[in-house]
Amino acid sequence: MLLVLSSISTYILIPYVNSLLKKANVLRRNYNNQLIPVGLGITLIPVLIINCGILLAYREISQKNILIFMTGNLTMAFIGIIDDLIGNRDTLGFKGHIGALLKGQLTTGGLKAVMGGLMAAFISIAISKTIGQLFYNTIIIALTTNLINLLDLRPGRGVKAFFLISLLFLMLGLSNESKLFLYIVLGYTLVYFPMDLKGKSMMGDVGSNTLGISLGIIAALSFSDTIKLIIILILIIIHLIAEKYSLTRIIKRVKIFNYFDELGR
């Protein structure tokens, strides 16, 4: 039901948000040097408010966890839209942003890294029962929040990664409330996906941040410490590789990755 409601609300809202971004000249050149709207991921926020409001009204799951899920998404959407509107690409990578911070310069990427870490810790304090859980949850939420952003450099790639991770999470076994959260976000991505895949718009940092933190919170709420540790190790490896090498080049060189990346484009 939530998957359908989320899809319908997204279908209704996207044309309005897309038109708003165009009129406000919130545009960016994509990898093909075409000017297209950026920041369409902001559409997820009203979709979340509508559907999480329904969950609150019916009291099907923990109200605390609904509010935590919304707080995380609202915060990272706010940071993301700042990056989409005034961010520059002169400083790249975690090292670059932290290096700028140490020199007394705050980049939008640095702001995102700091706020992402703080929000991950904030959420983890609220949901963790032990010090071990607090550690695992903070790391998994922080790194997952940045994961989609690392991948979202070509049309459809970030959303495809979200679909793949969502499928993996469902196979691993999610709690009932985490499934409901995931269905809401999936409803949005299913409707938005064709626009992104065909290069007609970008979800921007506001979109990649919200998709990422949604997955992080869902993982933190659902999985055992053992599964979390495995996910954390995978995330650390991906981030270390991305810091040193181009993920796009790696994807192009590995046939199965490249096939999946190009599929539908």
JOJOHU-V575481 format. One line per field, one symbol per residue. burial: 1 if it has 9 or more other C-alpha atoms within 8 Angstrom, else 0. A space follows every 50 residues. Layout:
burial: ???
This chain:
burial: 01101110111011001100110001111100000111111111101110 11101100001000010111011111111111110010001101011101 10000111111110111011101100010000111111111111111110 11101111111110010011000100011111111111111111111111 11111111111111111111111000011011001100101110001001 110000110010000
